[in-house]
Amino acid sequence: MSITTETRKEIERSVRRGLKVLEKPEPVRLSEWAQENFYLSAESSYIEGRWEAYPYQIGIMDCMSNDDIRSVTMRKSARVGYTKMFVAAVGYFAEHKRRNQVIFQPVDDDADDFVKDEIDPMLRDCVAVQRVFPYFNTKSKYNTLSKKVFRGSTLDIRGGKAAKNYRRLSKDVVYYDEVDGFDRDIENEGDPITLGDKRTEGATFPKSIRGSTPKIKGESRIDELYEAADQRFQFHVPCPHCEHKQPLRWGAKDASYGMKWVGDDPNTAAYLCEACGGLFHHEDYVRVWDLGAWVSDDGTWIDQEGYFRDSSGDVVAAPEHVAFHIWTAYSLTGWRKIVAEFLTAKRSGDPGKLKTFVNTTLGEAWEEDTGEKTDAQALMMRREHYAAPAPRGVVAIVASVDTQDDRFEVQYDGYGRGEERWSLGYTRLYGDPSRPLVWDKLAEALRRTFRREDGTIMQVAVATQDHGGHYSDEVNKFSRRMGIRFLIPVKGASQYGKPVVVMPRKKNAKGVYLSEVGTDTAKSVLYQRYLITDPGPGYIHWPVSDEFDRKYFDQVTAEKRKKKIVKGRQLTVWDAGGRRNEATDCSVYSLAAIRIAQQYLGLDLSVAPPPSESNDTKSAAPKQRMRTAKSKYLGR
């Protein structure tokens, strides 16, 4: 029996339709898929448009999509594109591999914001993902802030603080964003990475993707994960002069490699090759960065196709756990901007700003000073004879008041350029704070004047007083009496990472500007400044005076760093260990006062008269012009 041509074509069409359900796309790597399908959405990108990977991102993305690799850890700075890479991975695993996924953010609010800022715009702008997401742009239980249901897979987005959020999940891929922001122990049930990774135990190709900016050395979870990897990779780029491949490093001032510049001029920023000593600039790096490669400590490297090769070039098996370290110098952020950020942080004298630079620009953990090096006798030996009650460098005077049950302790400090501090006086006013007499004494003490070395008579510009204890109502009343912008009540907030001080925009119900002091942050600033040995920004002067005796210096060095578990997280906190520390509290409130004056009341410390003729001469030295000689850059 013969079959007509039309019948044969109909049979072929029917067979193709029947086999369609078995069709699988040709395997592609994440970097290839993203190049074809991913889109940078306007809500969360500096530049909207189709994705184009930076050379260093390709190897990381291909490890994310490599089924032989179970864990990918990324220790990173800001501005290197980690968020975009893993959002692209979400689309890839949903559309290309049909894998069940879950994203963990440190807290629920972070998870909700992440969906609004990253996931929903990706679903809107990536046509390939829309094809497997039938609920796009519809109100449905399959399209919520916590769950997206695709054809053949699901995506859950959860906060990482509650143990219940790690239960009842069977996933192939789990992501963790900002690992160092998670609690160490989730409601006494264990480590979040362990809890989350258990949700992939039944998967054929389990995948755990973790990324974070590190925070504190010795406490950083991303550091631990990085060190636990089977292989750790850095991106090596060739020197434009000698072609020697090397990772970009910040380098120390005296290092024979790394970032260098002339004087205090960030426009001279260049990189010093570790092999030939040649200097090259950011634009030179960008011209050769596509010749770079990820290389591990033992010489294993990742080629352009995502294969792992040993130092001889032979293909080797992919490790189960790979880790990457990447920092801002590799991005399109110019090196001039990086050096400018460092110089600004350094000149501030604020270790908190240096910590931010180390964490978010270098992608490294900050090593806290424990305070063990701060010696009361050594600080007391630094006392000076002032030429006048207030030395010439003082621009503004603040007072800080510590309230006790039987007295007030009052410290007077003068501040100049870069928050250089001259302590001017310390007094105790005894009396019952529930009675008006001692408050009258305090009012008189805060009206005290000081003669500056040039003859100027100076008054206290701002005063702070602690609001805690039993006398908050009396402190509020005193603030209204003295002037609510002159006497600022403060309360402590010992949580790690709080700013030195936050002053509210509006008065509270008591009619005062009750301000919050980050006591842990402020103490870190002070103890770092005690270690500064040269007068200038951040340096603290004390006068030869009975007011600043050994008991005072014992109190300003009373606190030590101590490791402590707080709400499931291991933190390093300041602890006086039962020692008297009123002088430390006054110094904390003093720092808060000068910050309030600058940040909220318009004080400009940069107008300080130079404290000495020698400093005048030094500051007036002509600015050095950039030279490319190696010796000039080694001077930084």
C-alpha positions as CSV (number, residue, x, y, z in Angstrom):
1,M,0.0,0.0,0.0
2,S,1.5,3.3,-1.0
3,I,1.5,6.4,1.3
4,T,0.8,9.7,-0.2
5,T,3.2,12.6,0.3
6,E,0.7,14.5,2.3
7,T,0.0,11.5,4.6
8,R,3.8,11.0,5.2
9,K,4.2,14.7,6.1
10,E,1.3,14.5,8.6
11,I,2.9,11.4,10.2
12,E,6.2,13.2,10.5
13,R,4.4,16.2,12.1
14,S,2.6,13.9,14.6
15,V,5.9,12.2,15.5
16,R,7.6,15.5,16.1
17,R,4.8,16.7,18.3
18,G,4.9,13.5,20.3
19,L,8.7,13.7,20.8
20,K,8.6,17.4,21.7
21,V,8.1,16.6,25.3
22,L,11.4,14.8,25.4
23,E,13.3,17.6,23.7
24,K,16.1,19.2,25.7
25,P,18.1,22.2,24.8
26,E,21.7,21.8,23.9
27,P,23.7,22.3,27.2
28,V,25.2,25.8,27.5
29,R,27.3,27.4,30.3
30,L,25.8,30.1,32.4
31,S,28.2,32.7,30.9
32,E,26.9,31.8,27.4
33,W,23.2,31.7,28.5
34,A,23.6,35.1,30.1
35,Q,25.2,36.6,27.1
36,E,22.2,35.6,25.0
37,N,19.4,36.1,27.5
38,F,20.2,38.2,30.6
39,Y,19.3,41.8,30.8
40,L,20.4,44.6,33.3
41,S,17.2,46.1,34.6
42,A,16.9,49.8,35.2
43,E,15.9,49.5,38.8
44,S,19.1,47.8,40.0
45,S,21.8,48.7,37.4
46,Y,23.8,51.8,36.7
47,I,23.4,51.2,33.0
48,E,20.3,49.4,31.6
49,G,20.8,47.0,28.7
50,R,21.9,43.6,27.6
51,W,24.4,41.8,29.8
52,E,28.0,41.7,28.9
53,A,30.2,39.9,31.3
54,Y,33.5,41.3,32.6
55,P,36.4,38.8,31.9
56,Y,36.7,37.9,35.6
57,Q,33.0,37.1,35.8
58,I,33.0,34.4,33.2
59,G,34.9,31.8,35.2
60,I,32.8,32.3,38.3
61,M,29.6,32.0,36.4
62,D,30.7,28.8,34.6
63,C,31.5,27.3,38.0
64,M,28.0,28.1,39.2
65,S,26.6,26.1,36.3
66,N,29.1,23.3,36.4
67,D,27.3,20.2,37.6
68,D,30.5,18.6,38.9
69,I,30.9,21.5,41.4
70,R,28.8,21.4,44.6
71,S,29.8,24.6,46.3
72,V,30.9,28.0,45.0
73,T,32.1,30.6,47.5
74,M,32.8,34.2,46.6
75,R,34.7,36.5,49.1
76,K,34.2,39.8,47.5
77,S,34.2,43.6,47.8
78,A,31.4,45.8,46.5
79,R,31.0,46.7,42.8
80,V,32.2,43.4,41.3
81,G,28.8,42.1,40.2
82,Y,28.1,39.2,42.5
83,T,24.4,40.0,42.8
84,K,24.0,40.2,39.0
85,M,25.8,36.9,38.5
86,F,23.6,35.0,40.8
87,V,20.4,36.6,39.6
88,A,21.5,35.5,36.1
89,A,22.0,32.0,37.6
90,V,18.4,32.0,38.9
91,G,17.1,32.6,35.4
92,Y,19.5,30.0,34.0
93,F,18.5,27.2,36.3
94,A,14.8,28.0,35.9
95,E,14.8,28.2,32.1
96,H,17.6,26.0,31.0
97,K,18.0,23.3,33.6
98,R,14.6,23.3,35.3
99,R,16.1,23.1,38.8
100,N,14.4,23.9,42.1
101,Q,16.0,26.8,43.9
102,V,16.0,28.8,47.1
103,I,17.6,32.1,48.0
104,F,18.4,33.0,51.6
105,Q,18.8,36.6,52.7
106,P,20.0,37.6,56.2
107,V,16.5,38.8,57.2
108,D,13.0,38.8,55.8
109,D,13.0,42.4,54.8
110,D,16.1,41.8,52.8
111,A,14.4,38.9,51.1
112,D,11.4,41.1,50.1
113,D,13.5,43.9,48.9
114,F,15.6,41.5,46.8
115,V,12.6,40.2,45.0
116,K,11.3,43.7,44.2
117,D,14.7,45.0,43.2
118,E,16.2,42.0,41.4
119,I,14.0,39.0,40.8
120,D,10.8,40.7,39.5
121,P,12.7,43.0,37.1
122,M,14.6,40.0,35.8
123,L,11.4,38.1,35.2
124,R,10.0,41.2,33.4
125,D,13.1,41.8,31.2
126,C,14.4,38.3,30.4
127,V,12.1,36.9,27.6
128,A,13.6,33.4,27.9
129,V,12.6,33.2,31.6
130,Q,9.1,34.5,30.9
131,R,8.6,31.5,28.6
132,V,8.8,29.2,31.6
133,F,7.0,31.5,34.0
134,P,3.3,31.6,33.0
135,Y,2.3,33.7,36.0
136,F,4.3,36.7,35.0
137,N,2.5,40.0,35.7
138,T,-0.5,38.2,37.3
139,K,-1.7,38.1,40.9
140,S,-1.3,34.5,41.9
141,K,-0.2,32.3,44.8
142,Y,2.4,31.1,42.3
143,N,3.9,34.6,42.0
144,T,4.5,36.1,45.4
145,L,7.4,37.8,47.2
146,S,8.4,34.4,48.7
147,K,7.7,32.0,45.9
148,K,7.8,31.8,42.1
149,V,6.5,28.7,40.3
150,F,8.0,28.0,36.9
151,R,7.2,25.2,34.4
152,G,9.2,22.3,35.9
153,S,10.7,24.1,38.9
154,T,10.1,26.5,41.8
155,L,12.0,29.3,43.4
156,D,11.6,30.2,47.1
157,I,13.0,33.4,48.6
158,R,13.4,33.5,52.4
159,G,14.9,35.4,55.3
160,G,17.7,33.5,57.2
161,K,16.9,34.4,60.8
162,A,14.1,31.9,61.6
163,A,14.8,28.1,61.7
164,K,11.4,27.4,60.2
165,N,12.5,29.1,57.0
166,Y,15.0,26.2,56.4
167,R,12.4,23.5,56.7
168,R,10.1,21.7,54.3
169,L,12.3,22.5,51.2
170,S,13.7,20.1,48.6
171,K,16.0,22.0,46.4
172,D,18.7,21.6,43.8
173,V,20.3,25.0,44.2
174,V,20.6,27.2,47.3
175,Y,22.0,30.8,47.3
176,Y,23.2,32.8,50.2
177,D,23.6,36.6,49.9
178,E,25.8,38.5,52.3
179,V,26.8,35.5,54.4
180,D,28.5,37.6,57.1
181,G,25.1,39.2,57.8
182,F,23.5,35.9,58.9
183,D,23.3,34.9,62.6
184,R,25.9,32.3,63.5
185,D,23.4,30.0,65.1
186,I,19.8,30.0,63.9
187,E,17.5,29.7,66.9
188,N,19.9,27.1,68.5
189,E,19.4,24.8,65.5
190,G,22.8,25.3,63.9
191,D,24.8,27.2,61.3
192,P,22.7,28.7,58.4
193,I,24.9,27.3,55.7
194,T,24.6,23.8,57.1
195,L,20.8,24.1,57.5
196,G,20.4,25.5,54.0
197,D,22.7,23.0,52.3
198,K,20.8,20.1,53.9
199,R,17.9,21.0,51.7
200,T,19.9,19.9,48.6
201,E,21.0,16.5,50.0
202,G,18.6,14.5,47.8
203,A,19.4,16.4,44.6
204,T,21.2,14.7,41.7
205,F,23.3,17.8,41.1
206,P,23.3,19.8,44.4
207,K,24.6,23.3,44.3
208,S,25.4,25.8,47.1
209,I,26.4,29.3,46.0
210,R,27.6,31.7,48.8
211,G,28.9,35.3,48.5
212,S,29.6,38.0,51.0
213,T,31.7,41.0,51.8
214,P,33.7,39.9,54.9
215,K,33.4,41.9,58.1
216,I,35.6,41.1,61.2
217,K,38.7,38.9,61.1
218,G,38.2,35.8,63.2
219,E,34.5,36.1,63.0
220,S,33.8,36.2,59.3
221,R,31.8,33.2,58.0
222,I,32.8,33.9,54.4
223,D,36.5,33.8,55.4
224,E,35.9,30.3,56.9
225,L,34.1,29.1,53.8
226,Y,36.8,30.5,51.6
227,E,39.5,28.7,53.6
228,A,37.6,25.4,53.6
229,A,37.4,25.3,49.8
230,D,39.2,22.5,47.9
231,Q,40.8,25.2,45.7
232,R,41.0,29.0,46.1
233,F,41.3,31.2,43.0
234,Q,42.5,34.7,42.2
235,F,42.3,36.4,38.9
236,H,45.7,36.8,37.3
237,V,46.2,39.5,34.6
238,P,49.3,40.1,32.5
239,C,51.6,43.1,33.0
240,P,51.3,45.2,29.8
241,H,55.1,45.6,29.9
242,C,56.5,42.1,30.6
243,E,53.4,40.0,30.3
244,H,53.9,38.4,33.7
245,K,50.6,37.2,35.0
246,Q,49.8,38.2,38.6
247,P,46.8,38.9,40.9
248,L,46.1,42.5,41.6
249,R,46.9,43.3,45.2
250,W,46.6,46.4,47.3
251,G,50.1,46.0,48.7
252,A,51.6,47.7,51.7
253,K,53.4,51.1,51.7
254,D,56.8,49.5,51.4
255,A,55.8,46.5,49.2
256,S,57.6,46.0,45.9
257,Y,54.3,45.6,44.1
258,G,50.7,46.8,44.3
259,M,48.8,50.1,44.1
260,K,51.1,53.1,44.2
261,W,50.6,56.9,44.0
262,V,52.6,60.1,44.5
263,G,52.1,62.1,47.7
264,D,48.4,62.6,48.4
265,D,47.4,62.8,44.7
266,P,45.0,59.9,43.7
267,N,45.2,61.0,40.1
268,T,48.7,59.5,40.0
269,A,47.4,56.0,41.0
270,A,49.2,53.2,39.1
271,Y,50.0,49.5,39.6
272,L,53.6,48.3,40.2
273,C,54.3,45.0,38.6
274,E,55.8,42.4,41.0
275,A,58.1,41.0,38.2
276,C,59.5,43.9,36.2
277,G,58.8,46.9,38.4
278,G,56.9,48.6,35.6
279,L,54.0,50.9,36.3
280,F,50.7,50.6,34.5
281,H,47.4,52.4,34.8
282,H,43.7,51.3,35.0
283,E,43.2,51.9,31.3
284,D,46.2,49.7,30.5
285,Y,44.7,46.9,32.7
286,V,41.3,47.1,30.9
287,R,43.1,46.6,27.6
288,V,44.6,43.3,28.7
289,W,42.0,42.1,31.2
290,D,40.4,39.6,28.7
291,L,43.8,37.8,28.7
292,G,43.4,37.1,32.5
293,A,42.6,33.8,34.0
294,W,41.6,32.4,37.4
295,V,44.5,30.6,39.0
296,S,44.7,28.7,42.3
297,D,47.5,28.4,44.8
298,D,48.8,25.1,43.2
299,G,48.7,26.5,39.6
300,T,45.4,25.0,38.5
301,W,43.6,27.4,36.2
302,I,40.2,27.8,34.5
303,D,40.2,28.2,30.7
304,Q,37.8,30.1,28.6
305,E,35.6,27.1,28.1
306,G,35.2,26.5,31.9
307,Y,37.6,23.5,32.0
308,F,40.1,23.1,34.9
309,R,43.7,22.6,33.8
310,D,46.8,21.9,35.8
311,S,50.0,23.9,35.5
312,S,51.0,21.8,32.5
313,G,47.8,22.6,30.7
314,D,46.2,19.2,31.0
315,V,42.5,19.0,31.8
316,V,41.8,17.9,35.3
317,A,38.6,17.1,37.3
318,A,36.7,20.1,38.7
319,P,36.9,20.3,42.5
320,E,33.7,19.9,44.5
321,H,34.2,23.3,46.3
322,V,35.8,26.3,44.6
323,A,36.3,29.7,46.1
324,F,37.1,33.1,44.6
325,H,38.4,36.3,46.0
326,I,37.7,39.4,43.9
327,W,38.0,43.1,44.8
328,T,37.2,46.5,43.4
329,A,40.4,47.0,41.5
330,Y,39.3,44.4,39.0
331,S,36.1,46.3,38.1
332,L,35.6,49.3,35.9
333,T,35.9,51.5,39.0
334,G,39.0,53.6,38.3
335,W,42.0,53.2,40.5
336,R,42.1,56.9,41.1
337,K,38.7,56.6,42.9
338,I,40.0,53.6,45.0
339,V,43.0,55.6,46.2
340,A,40.9,58.7,46.8
341,E,38.6,56.6,49.0
342,F,41.6,55.3,51.0
343,L,43.1,58.7,51.5
344,T,39.8,60.2,52.7
345,A,39.3,57.3,55.2
346,K,42.9,57.7,56.4
347,R,42.7,61.4,56.8
348,S,39.5,61.1,58.8
349,G,41.3,59.4,61.7
350,D,38.2,57.2,62.0
351,P,38.9,53.5,62.1
352,G,35.3,52.8,61.1
353,K,35.9,54.5,57.7
354,L,39.1,52.5,57.2
355,K,37.1,49.4,58.1
356,T,34.5,50.2,55.5
357,F,37.3,50.6,52.9
358,V,38.9,47.3,53.9
359,N,35.6,45.4,53.8
360,T,33.8,47.0,50.8
361,T,36.7,48.0,48.6
362,L,39.5,45.4,49.3
363,G,37.0,42.6,50.0
364,E,39.0,41.6,53.2
365,A,38.1,41.2,56.8
366,W,38.9,44.0,59.2
367,E,41.2,43.1,62.1
368,E,40.0,44.8,65.2
369,D,42.5,46.1,67.7
370,T,41.8,44.3,71.0
371,G,42.8,47.3,73.1
372,E,45.5,45.2,74.8
373,K,48.2,47.6,73.5
374,T,46.5,50.6,75.1
375,D,48.5,51.3,78.3
376,A,47.3,53.9,80.9
377,Q,50.8,54.8,81.9
378,A,51.9,55.3,78.3
379,L,49.0,57.7,77.6
380,M,49.7,59.6,80.8
381,M,53.3,60.1,79.8
382,R,52.1,61.9,76.7
383,R,50.7,64.8,78.7
384,E,51.8,68.2,77.5
385,H,52.2,71.8,78.8
386,Y,49.7,73.9,76.9
387,A,50.7,77.5,76.1
388,A,47.2,78.6,76.9
389,P,44.0,76.9,78.3
390,A,43.0,76.2,74.7
391,P,45.9,75.6,72.2
392,R,45.9,77.5,68.9
393,G,44.6,74.6,66.8
394,V,41.2,74.4,68.6
395,V,38.3,75.4,66.5
396,A,35.4,74.3,68.7
397,I,34.9,73.2,72.3
398,V,32.4,70.6,73.4
399,A,31.4,69.3,76.8
400,S,30.3,65.8,77.7
401,V,28.4,64.9,80.9
402,D,28.2,61.5,82.5
403,T,25.2,61.3,85.0
404,Q,25.7,59.3,88.2
405,D,23.4,58.8,91.2
406,D,25.5,61.3,93.3
407,R,27.3,63.5,90.8
408,F,28.0,64.7,87.3
409,E,31.3,64.1,85.6
410,V,32.1,66.7,83.0
411,Q,34.8,66.7,80.4
412,Y,35.8,69.6,78.1
413,D,37.5,68.9,74.8
414,G,38.7,71.2,72.0
415,Y,38.7,69.9,68.4
416,G,40.6,71.0,65.4
417,R,41.3,69.8,61.8
418,G,40.7,66.1,61.3
419,E,39.1,65.8,64.8
420,E,42.5,66.3,66.5
421,R,41.5,66.7,70.1
422,W,42.9,68.7,73.0
423,S,41.4,67.8,76.4
424,L,40.9,71.0,78.3
425,G,39.4,70.0,81.6
426,Y,37.7,67.3,83.7
427,T,35.5,68.0,86.8
428,R,33.1,66.3,89.1
429,L,30.0,68.1,90.5
430,Y,28.7,66.3,93.5
431,G,25.0,66.5,94.5
432,D,21.6,64.8,94.2
433,P,20.4,64.9,90.6
434,S,16.8,64.8,91.9
435,R,17.4,68.2,93.5
436,P,17.8,71.5,91.6
437,L,21.1,72.7,93.2
438,V,23.4,70.3,91.3
439,W,21.7,71.2,88.0
440,D,22.4,74.9,88.7
441,K,26.1,73.9,89.2
442,L,26.1,72.0,85.9
443,A,24.5,75.0,84.1
444,E,27.3,77.2,85.4
445,A,30.0,74.7,84.5
446,L,28.7,74.5,80.9
447,R,29.0,78.3,80.6
448,R,32.7,78.1,81.3
449,T,34.9,80.0,78.9
450,F,38.4,79.2,77.6
451,R,41.1,81.6,76.3
452,R,42.7,80.3,73.1
453,E,46.4,80.8,72.5
454,D,45.8,83.7,70.0
455,G,43.6,85.5,72.7
456,T,40.2,84.4,71.4
457,I,37.7,83.7,74.2
458,M,35.8,80.5,73.4
459,Q,32.7,79.0,74.9
460,V,31.3,75.5,74.8
461,A,29.5,75.1,71.4
462,V,27.7,71.8,72.1
463,A,27.2,69.6,75.1
464,T,26.0,66.0,75.4
465,Q,24.6,64.3,78.5
466,D,23.7,60.6,78.9
467,H,20.0,60.1,79.2
468,G,20.1,56.7,80.9
469,G,19.6,55.7,84.5
470,H,16.9,57.2,86.8
471,Y,17.1,60.8,85.7
472,S,15.9,60.9,82.1
473,D,13.1,63.4,82.9
474,E,15.6,65.7,84.6
475,V,18.0,65.5,81.7
476,N,15.1,66.4,79.3
477,K,14.1,69.3,81.5
478,F,17.7,70.5,81.6
479,S,18.1,70.3,77.8
480,R,15.0,72.5,77.4
481,R,16.4,74.9,80.0
482,M,19.9,75.2,78.4
483,G,18.7,75.1,74.8
484,I,17.7,71.9,72.9
485,R,20.4,72.5,70.3
486,F,23.0,73.2,72.9
487,L,22.5,70.4,75.4
488,I,21.8,67.1,73.5
489,P,20.6,64.1,75.6
490,V,22.1,60.9,74.3
491,K,21.4,57.2,74.9
492,G,23.7,54.3,74.0
493,A,23.1,51.7,71.3
494,S,25.8,49.0,71.7
495,Q,24.9,47.0,68.6
496,Y,27.8,46.5,66.4
497,G,28.0,48.7,63.3
498,K,25.9,51.6,64.6
499,P,27.1,55.1,63.6
500,V,28.9,57.1,66.3
501,V,25.8,59.2,66.7
502,V,22.4,59.7,65.0
503,M,20.5,62.9,65.8
504,P,16.8,62.8,65.0
505,R,15.3,65.4,62.6
506,K,12.5,66.2,65.0
507,K,12.1,66.7,68.7
508,N,10.6,63.8,70.6
509,A,7.4,63.9,72.7
510,K,9.5,65.4,75.6
511,G,10.6,68.3,73.3
512,V,14.3,67.3,73.0
513,Y,16.6,65.9,70.4
514,L,17.3,62.5,72.0
515,S,20.2,61.2,70.0
516,E,21.5,57.6,69.7
517,V,25.2,56.9,70.3
518,G,26.8,53.8,68.8
519,T,28.9,53.2,71.9
520,D,30.7,50.1,70.4
521,T,31.7,52.1,67.3
522,A,32.7,55.2,69.3
523,K,34.9,53.1,71.6
524,S,36.6,51.5,68.6
525,V,37.4,54.9,67.2
526,L,38.8,56.1,70.6
527,Y,41.0,53.1,71.2
528,Q,42.4,53.3,67.7
529,R,43.1,57.0,68.2
530,Y,45.0,56.2,71.4
531,L,47.5,54.3,69.2
532,I,48.2,57.4,67.0
533,T,51.5,58.7,68.1
534,D,52.0,61.8,65.9
535,P,50.0,65.0,66.4
536,G,47.6,65.5,63.5
537,P,44.2,64.1,62.5
538,G,42.7,61.9,65.2
539,Y,45.5,62.5,67.7
540,I,44.5,63.1,71.3
541,H,46.4,65.6,73.6
542,W,46.1,65.8,77.4
543,P,47.4,68.6,79.5
544,V,49.7,68.3,82.5
545,S,47.0,68.7,85.2
546,D,45.8,67.1,88.4
547,E,42.4,66.7,86.6
548,F,44.1,64.2,84.2
549,D,45.7,61.9,86.8
550,R,46.4,58.2,86.8
551,K,42.9,57.4,87.8
552,Y,41.6,59.2,84.7
553,F,43.9,57.3,82.4
554,D,43.0,54.0,84.1
555,Q,39.3,54.8,83.3
556,V,39.9,55.8,79.6
557,T,41.8,52.4,79.1
558,A,39.4,50.4,81.3
559,E,37.6,48.5,78.5
560,K,38.9,45.5,76.6
561,R,37.6,43.6,73.6
562,K,35.8,40.4,74.5
563,K,34.2,37.7,72.4
564,K,30.5,37.2,73.1
565,I,27.5,35.4,71.6
566,V,24.7,37.9,71.0
567,K,21.5,36.6,69.5
568,G,23.2,33.7,67.9
569,R,26.1,35.7,66.5
570,Q,29.7,35.7,67.8
571,L,30.7,39.4,68.3
572,T,33.6,41.2,69.8
573,V,32.3,43.7,72.2
574,W,33.8,46.3,74.6
575,D,33.7,45.2,78.3
576,A,35.0,47.1,81.3
577,G,35.0,43.9,83.4
578,G,33.7,45.8,86.5
579,R,36.4,48.5,86.3
580,R,35.5,52.2,86.6
581,N,35.0,53.8,83.2
582,E,33.3,57.1,83.6
583,A,36.1,58.9,81.7
584,T,35.6,56.5,78.8
585,D,31.9,57.4,78.8
586,C,32.7,61.1,78.8
587,S,35.1,60.6,75.9
588,V,32.4,58.7,74.0
589,Y,29.9,61.5,74.5
590,S,32.5,64.0,73.5
591,L,33.0,62.3,70.2
592,A,29.3,62.2,69.8
593,A,29.1,65.9,70.5
594,I,31.7,66.9,67.9
595,R,30.0,64.7,65.3
596,I,26.6,66.3,66.0
597,A,28.2,69.7,65.6
598,Q,29.7,68.7,62.3
599,Q,27.0,66.5,60.8
600,Y,23.9,68.3,62.0
601,L,24.8,71.9,63.1
602,G,27.1,72.9,60.3
603,L,30.5,73.1,62.1
604,D,33.5,73.1,59.8
605,L,36.7,71.9,61.5
606,S,38.8,72.6,58.4
607,V,39.0,76.3,59.3
608,A,41.4,75.5,62.1
609,P,44.3,77.9,62.4
610,P,47.6,75.9,61.9
611,P,48.9,75.0,65.4
612,S,52.5,75.9,64.6
613,E,54.8,77.8,62.2
614,S,56.5,74.6,61.1
615,N,53.2,73.0,60.2
616,D,52.4,76.2,58.1
617,T,55.6,75.7,56.2
618,K,54.9,72.0,55.7
619,S,51.3,72.5,54.4
620,A,52.5,75.2,52.0
621,A,55.0,72.9,50.3
622,P,54.4,72.8,46.5
623,K,52.4,69.9,45.3
624,Q,54.7,67.3,43.7
625,R,54.2,66.5,40.0
626,M,53.7,62.9,39.0
627,R,56.7,61.1,37.8
628,T,56.8,57.5,36.6
629,A,60.0,56.6,38.4
630,K,59.5,53.5,40.5
631,S,61.1,55.2,43.6
632,K,58.4,57.9,43.7
633,Y,55.6,55.4,43.9
634,L,57.3,53.3,46.5
635,G,57.0,56.3,48.8
636,R,53.3,56.0,49.4
